[in-house]
Amino acid sequence: MRYIYIVTSVVTVVICAYTVGVHVGRARARADALSAGLQTRIYLLKQMENINAEVVSHSAADIRNVLREKYTIVD
C-alpha cells in the first residue's frame, strides 16, 4: 500500500511539473512575440520618420519650382 502512495505522488509531481512548464513556456513565447513585434514597429516608425523628414525637406522647394516653371503668368 505504501508503494501505491509513493507512485501516485511521483506521478502527481510529474504531471504538475509538466503543466507548470507548459504554462511558463507559453508565457515566455508570448513575451518573445510581443518583444519582436515592438522591435519591428519601432524600426518601421524610425524608417517612416527618416523618410518623412527627407520628403519634407526636399518636396516644398521642388513643388514650388515645378509650379513656377509650368504655371507662370505671362505678361
N, C-alpha and C positions, 0 to 999 in steps of 0.2 A: 504494500500500500504506500509505503514511503517513497518508492521509486516512481510511482504514478504522479505524486505531488511534485517531485523534482523534475520529471519530464514535462509536466504541464506548465510549471513555472518557467522552465527554459524556453519552451515553445512560445509562451506568452511574452517573454522578454524579447525574443527574436522578432515576433510579429510587431510589437510596439516599436522596436528599433527601426524596422523596415518602414513602418508608417511615418515615423518622425523623419527619417531620411528622405522619403518621397516628398514630404511637406517642405523640408528645408531646400531640397533640390529645385522644386517648383518656384519657391520664393526667390532663390538665387537666379534662376533663369529669367523670371520677370524683371528683377532688378537689372540684370545684364542687358536685357532687351530695351528697357527704359533708358538706360545709360547710353546705349548705342544710338537709339532714336534721338536723344537730346544732342549728342555729339554731331549727328548728321544735320539736325536742324540748325545748330549753331554755325556749322560750316556753311550751310546754304544761306543763312542770314548774312554772314560776313561777305560771301560772294556777291549777294544782291546789293549790299551796302557799297562795295567797291565798284560794281557796275553802275549803280545809280550815281555815284559821285563822278565817275568818268563821263557819263551821259550828260549830267547837269553842267559840268564844266565845259563841255565841247558843244553841246547842242544849241545853246542860246545864240552864240555868235554865228554858228553855221546857218541856223534858220534865218537870222537877220540878213546875212549875206545873200542867201538864195532868194529871199523875198525882194531885196533891193535889186538884184540882177534881173529878175523876171518881171517885177511889177513896179517899175519906176514911172513917175508922172512925166509924160512928155510935154515939154514946153512949146 
